[in-house]
Amino acid sequence: MFNQIDFRCSKCDANFKSGEVEAHKNDCLQKNKCVLGCGNQKVYQGYEEIKKHLLDNCVKVNMLCEDCDERITRKDVGAHDCIDVFKRRIK
């Protein structure tokens, strides 16, 4: 009877029976969504894929502008204006 209880994984939302918990743990550890919660729905297979996503295209990654030292996210790079940053700092 206990093996018939359904579970939902809090990491990947998969449904499974209690007898499948250990097998799912091993499988789930290899499949991850973006750790920063950027909204990308891709499921990454292991650490190297997540690392590539974070380094190459995650919009929530914080960056440091090399001209004004302002911290911005990758999605805000196009709208970033160093002159506005310098004006804010003068005030």
HELIX and SHEET records of a PDB file:
HELIX    1   1 PHE A    2  GLN A    4  5                                   3    
HELIX    2   2 SER A   18  GLU A   20  5                                   3    
HELIX    3   3 VAL A   21  CYS A   28  1                                   8    
HELIX    4   4 TYR A   47  ASP A   56  1                                  10    
HELIX    5   5 ARG A   74  ASP A   76  5                                   3    
HELIX    6   6 CYS A   82  ILE A   90  1                                   9    
SHEET    1   A 2 ASP A   6  ARG A   8  0                                        
SHEET    2   A 2 ASN A  15  LYS A  17 -1                                        
SHEET    1   B 2 LYS A  31  ASN A  32  0                                        
SHEET    2   B 2 TYR A  44  GLN A  45 -1                                        
SHEET    1   C 2 ASN A  62  LEU A  64  0                                        
SHEET    2   C 2 ARG A  71  THR A  73 -1                                        
END                                                                             
